[in-house]
């Protein structure tokens, strides 16, 4: 049931990075804890840079292996799931990170290994 290919993942990367930067402004995150605002913005900027540097067809400066990109995405998912508890986020801030973290982990978990994509 792993269907997220390297190509699909690449097409998701830029919109997700831009969304991570824009959504705190749109949703008014961080009203009670500024970290809830800046964690998303900083992660979005880092995700954009990671995508630019990743060795996939949408990477602009392909110096980082795709496997590293996936590992970083998995780490971001874990951090986003844990952050609301550790940093004391409440309300929308809490649910934003909990749901976004779970979604990131789901996408990483549904990643189709490249050797399976070649044989399919």
TORFI-185926 format. One line per 5 residues: number of its first residue (from 0); for each residue x, y, z of N, C-alpha, C. Coordinates in nm, 3 decimals. Each point is the difference from the previous one (the first is absolute). Layout:
<sites>
NUM) X/Y/Z/X/Y/Z/X/Y/Z ~ ... $
</sites>
This chain:
<sites>
0) 0.083/-0.120/0.000/-0.083/0.120/0.000/0.087/0.125/0.000 ~ 0.126/-0.014/-0.029/0.089/0.116/-0.006/-0.006/0.056/-0.142 ~ -0.058/0.117/-0.013/-0.022/0.055/-0.133/0.059/0.140/-0.021 ~ 0.059/0.057/0.102/0.060/0.133/-0.014/0.139/-0.019/-0.059 ~ 0.011/0.025/-0.129/0.127/-0.016/-0.070/0.087/0.124/0.022 $
5) 0.124/-0.011/-0.042/0.093/0.113/0.007/-0.056/0.118/-0.081 ~ -0.062/-0.027/-0.113/-0.057/0.106/-0.084/-0.116/0.069/0.071 ~ -0.091/-0.079/0.056/-0.114/0.059/0.072/0.051/0.084/0.117 ~ 0.094/-0.056/0.073/0.057/0.070/0.116/0.062/0.134/-0.043 ~ 0.072/-0.002/-0.110/0.064/0.123/-0.050/-0.104/0.107/-0.030 $
10) -0.113/-0.039/-0.059/-0.104/0.098/-0.032/-0.069/0.054/0.125 ~ 0.003/-0.074/0.109/-0.058/0.047/0.125/0.092/0.096/0.075 ~ 0.130/-0.013/-0.020/0.097/0.071/0.082/-0.013/0.153/-0.002 ~ -0.002/0.060/-0.116/-0.004/0.146/-0.006/-0.130/0.057/0.057 ~ -0.117/-0.053/-0.037/-0.124/0.053/0.060/-0.005/-0.017/0.152 $
15) 0.051/-0.112/0.050/0.002/-0.022/0.145/0.092/0.103/0.067 ~ 0.117/0.023/-0.056/0.093/0.098/0.057/-0.064/0.139/0.003 ~ -0.061/0.038/-0.109/-0.066/0.132/-0.005/-0.117/0.005/0.098 ~ -0.074/-0.111/0.012/-0.110/-0.006/0.095/0.048/0.014/0.144 ~ 0.111/-0.064/0.032/0.054/0.012/0.135/0.040/0.143/0.033 $
20) 0.041/0.074/-0.100/0.035/0.141/0.020/-0.126/0.086/0.011 ~ -0.099/-0.027/-0.084/-0.119/0.085/-0.008/-0.106/-0.030/0.105 ~ -0.018/-0.127/0.036/-0.112/-0.036/0.089/0.003/0.066/0.137 ~ 0.116/0.021/0.062/-0.003/0.070/0.129/-0.060/0.141/-0.011 ~ 0.025/0.067/-0.111/-0.058/0.132/-0.024/-0.150/-0.012/-0.023 $
25) -0.040/-0.096/-0.084/-0.141/-0.017/-0.035/-0.086/-0.045/0.117 ~ 0.055/-0.089/0.084/-0.076/-0.055/0.112/0.019/0.077/0.129 ~ 0.094/0.094/0.002/0.027/0.075/0.122/0.063/-0.085/0.108 ~ 0.089/-0.090/-0.041/0.067/-0.086/0.099/0.089/0.083/0.092 ~ 0.023/-0.051/0.117/0.094/0.061/0.093/-0.055/0.109/0.087 $
30) -0.131/0.013/0.007/-0.058/0.106/0.085/0.037/-0.020/0.147 ~ 0.006/-0.126/0.042/0.035/-0.030/0.140/0.146/-0.038/0.019 ~ 0.063/-0.045/-0.108/0.139/-0.045/0.009/0.066/0.027/-0.135 ~ 0.089/0.097/-0.003/0.063/0.042/-0.126/0.074/-0.114/-0.070 ~ 0.042/-0.101/0.075/0.069/-0.114/-0.061/-0.091/-0.073/-0.098 $
35) -0.130/0.001/0.024/-0.094/-0.066/-0.090/-0.002/0.069/-0.136 ~ 0.025/0.128/-0.002/0.008/0.075/-0.126/0.134/-0.028/-0.068 ~ 0.108/0.021/0.073/0.133/-0.005/-0.061/0.048/-0.139/-0.034 ~ -0.045/-0.102/0.070/0.040/-0.137/-0.032/-0.045/-0.037/-0.141 ~ -0.120/0.037/-0.036/-0.051/-0.030/-0.134/0.072/0.081/-0.106 $
40) 0.018/0.129/0.024/0.067/0.086/-0.097/0.144/-0.047/-0.023 ~ 0.073/-0.025/0.108/0.139/-0.045/-0.013/0.008/-0.136/-0.069 ~ -0.093/-0.089/0.032/-0.001/-0.132/-0.064/-0.032/0.014/-0.149 ~ -0.090/0.090/-0.034/-0.034/0.024/-0.140/0.119/0.052/-0.080 ~ 0.074/0.094/0.058/0.119/0.053/-0.067/0.104/-0.111/-0.017 $
45) 0.019/-0.079/0.105/0.096/-0.112/-0.008/-0.047/-0.104/-0.101 ~ -0.129/-0.029/-0.003/-0.054/-0.098/-0.094/0.017/0.046/-0.144 ~ -0.018/0.129/-0.023/0.021/0.055/-0.134/0.146/-0.019/-0.042 ~ 0.091/0.035/0.091/0.142/-0.019/-0.029/0.037/-0.144/-0.022 ~ -0.056/-0.090/0.081/0.025/-0.142/-0.016/-0.047/-0.049/-0.136 $
50) -0.115/0.046/-0.043/-0.054/-0.041/-0.129/0.087/0.050/-0.115 ~ 0.045/0.122/0.010/0.088/0.057/-0.103/0.128/-0.083/-0.012 ~ 0.048/-0.052/0.113/0.128/-0.072/0.002/-0.012/-0.151/-0.019 ~ -0.123/-0.052/-0.008/-0.021/-0.146/-0.008/0.020/-0.051/-0.142 ~ 0.059/-0.118/-0.008/0.024/-0.067/-0.128/-0.128/-0.070/-0.046 $
55) -0.095/0.079/-0.048/-0.117/-0.050/-0.071/-0.031/0.097/-0.113 ~ -0.094/-0.035/-0.085/-0.017/0.077/-0.124/-0.042/0.146/0.021 ~ -0.048/0.037/0.116/-0.033/0.140/0.026/0.105/0.070/0.086 ~ 0.104/-0.070/0.037/0.109/0.062/0.073/0.080/0.090/-0.095 ~ 0.038/0.114/0.047/0.072/0.095/-0.086/0.151/-0.017/0.010 $
60) 0.048/-0.036/0.119/0.143/-0.022/0.023/0.009/-0.137/0.065 ~ 0.004/-0.103/-0.076/-0.020/-0.138/0.046/0.122/-0.059/0.071 ~ 0.021/0.044/0.123/0.118/-0.046/0.074/-0.035/-0.092/0.118 ~ -0.123/-0.001/0.045/-0.039/-0.083/0.114/-0.077/-0.123/-0.049 ~ 0.034/-0.117/0.052/-0.073/-0.120/-0.043/-0.146/0.004/0.045 $
65) -0.083/-0.060/-0.082/-0.142/-0.005/0.030/-0.026/-0.074/0.132 ~ 0.081/-0.099/0.031/-0.016/-0.074/0.126/0.018/0.093/0.121 ~ 0.092/0.094/-0.009/0.018/0.098/0.107/-0.124/0.089/0.010 ~ -0.053/0.040/-0.113/-0.121/0.081/-0.003/-0.114/-0.072/0.073 ~ -0.019/-0.128/-0.030/-0.105/-0.078/0.066/0.024/-0.010/0.150 $
70) 0.124/-0.020/0.040/0.033/-0.009/0.142/-0.032/0.132/0.071 ~ 0.033/0.111/-0.062/-0.031/0.131/0.058/-0.151/0.019/0.010 ~ -0.073/-0.039/-0.104/-0.146/0.010/0.005/-0.056/-0.082/0.116 ~ 0.052/-0.121/0.019/-0.044/-0.083/0.112/0.028/0.066/0.134 ~ 0.117/0.059/0.012/0.036/0.071/0.123/-0.094/0.119/0.024 $
75) -0.030/0.074/-0.105/-0.094/0.112/0.012/-0.137/-0.050/0.048 ~ -0.044/-0.112/-0.056/-0.128/-0.057/0.044/0.000/-0.031/0.148 ~ 0.106/-0.062/0.047/0.010/-0.034/0.143/0.003/0.127/0.085 ~ 0.081/0.098/-0.042/0.010/0.126/0.076/-0.137/0.069/0.005 ~ -0.073/0.001/-0.112/-0.130/0.066/-0.002/-0.102/-0.072/0.089 $
80) 0.008/-0.132/0.010/-0.092/-0.074/0.087/0.034/0.024/0.146 ~ 0.127/0.008/0.032/0.045/0.014/0.139/-0.007/0.146/0.047 ~ 0.025/0.095/-0.089/0.010/0.142/0.037/-0.119/0.053/0.080 ~ -0.124/-0.032/-0.036/-0.111/0.056/0.078/0.004/-0.039/0.148 ~ 0.048/-0.121/0.027/0.007/-0.047/0.138/0.119/0.062/0.073 $
85) 0.114/0.000/-0.064/0.123/0.050/0.063/-0.004/0.151/0.016 ~ -0.053/0.069/-0.100/0.001/0.147/0.002/-0.129/0.059/0.057 ~ -0.094/-0.085/0.037/-0.123/0.048/0.065/-0.097/0.072/-0.093 ~ -0.003/-0.039/-0.127/-0.095/0.063/-0.092/-0.142/-0.040/0.038 ~ -0.093/0.092/-0.022/-0.140/-0.026/0.029/-0.085/0.041/-0.120 $
90) -0.124/-0.042/0.001/-0.096/0.042/-0.101/0.046/-0.031/-0.142 ~ -0.016/0.098/-0.087/0.035/-0.016/-0.141/0.148/-0.033/-0.017 ~ 0.085/0.062/0.078/0.144/-0.029/-0.008/0.025/-0.148/0.023 ~ -0.063/-0.056/0.103/0.015/-0.142/0.031/-0.043/-0.085/-0.118 ~ -0.120/0.020/-0.050/-0.055/-0.084/-0.107/0.073/0.018/-0.132 $
95) 0.045/0.120/-0.027/0.078/0.026/-0.122/0.121/-0.092/-0.005 ~ 0.079/-0.001/0.107/0.122/-0.081/0.002/-0.030/-0.149/0.012 ~ -0.096/-0.038/0.082/-0.031/-0.141/0.017/-0.048/-0.061/-0.132 ~ -0.090/0.068/-0.068/-0.053/-0.054/-0.126/0.100/0.009/-0.113 ~ 0.073/0.111/-0.007/0.100/0.014/-0.105/0.113/-0.102/0.019 $
100) 0.042/-0.020/0.123/0.104/-0.100/0.028/-0.046/-0.139/-0.038 ~ -0.123/-0.035/0.035/-0.054/-0.131/-0.035/-0.008/-0.016/-0.152 ~ -0.037/0.106/-0.070/-0.009/-0.005/-0.146/0.137/-0.020/-0.062 ~ 0.099/0.071/0.049/0.137/-0.016/-0.051/0.048/-0.143/0.021 ~ -0.025/-0.054/0.118/0.041/-0.138/0.028/-0.074/-0.099/-0.090 $
105) -0.126/0.027/-0.028/-0.077/-0.086/-0.089/0.059/0.002/-0.141 ~ 0.031/0.118/-0.051/0.057/0.011/-0.135/0.135/-0.071/-0.006 ~ 0.083/0.020/0.100/0.130/-0.068/0.003/-0.021/-0.152/0.009 ~ -0.095/-0.041/0.081/-0.029/-0.142/0.016/-0.056/-0.065/-0.126 ~ -0.067/0.079/-0.083/-0.057/-0.052/-0.125/0.096/0.012/-0.117 $
110) 0.124/0.041/0.029/0.098/0.015/-0.106/0.034/-0.134/-0.061 ~ -0.002/-0.004/-0.131/0.035/-0.122/-0.073/0.149/-0.001/-0.024 ~ 0.069/-0.101/0.050/0.145/-0.008/-0.024/0.030/0.005/-0.149 ~ 0.111/0.061/-0.036/0.033/0.020/-0.142/0.012/-0.131/-0.076 ~ 0.053/-0.105/0.062/0.012/-0.126/-0.072/-0.137/-0.060/-0.030 $
115) -0.101/0.023/0.087/-0.136/-0.047/-0.027/-0.063/0.082/-0.111 ~ 0.031/0.130/-0.004/-0.055/0.086/-0.106/0.057/-0.041/-0.136 ~ 0.125/-0.043/-0.005/0.061/-0.041/-0.128/-0.058/-0.130/-0.050 ~ -0.038/-0.090/0.091/-0.052/-0.129/-0.045/-0.150/0.003/-0.025 ~ -0.069/0.105/0.040/-0.145/0.009/-0.018/-0.037/0.040/-0.140 $
</sites>
